[in-house]
């Protein structure tokens, strides 16, 4: 594990309005552990600006070290959607 991985951020981009936000990877890992997500299950965020789209993450490693990639045009069915972050 990289020493500075704790300080890296994941970029979330909205599928409807192109709004972006950067969230610390440690906070994404806390979401995954708190909600008991399975390996590779991504965390998507309902867009707080337009409330219509979903914010999809850039590729990142989950708390179980699995690479998580999301295609914004086809979000996975098993994705966890967090409303109004």
Steps between C-alpha positions, in 0.01 A plus 500: 500500500626844413593716793309801368194301390325618815512857364398426140160608371238348273338727241124461466342638179126546439343326200245779444656839578876422496547624858803353673618457855810343650449280804784357710553129441489435875141634507399270212657208689303601811177490293590154372574362846204668672244374248666157466547515124626194317830483313505732202157650570527872414362795693301739278375836625178675406606836356445774763485774233248373245340211700440318169831334424735266677857584577726215389851459643831491320676159528614427856592208726232395748564430868550133401763600237281424198516737207164676459420651161161637399378572148284815541276405207427156651517507883507154658180359644666412832626857562427665834336841445564751774244782492592861565860483613 
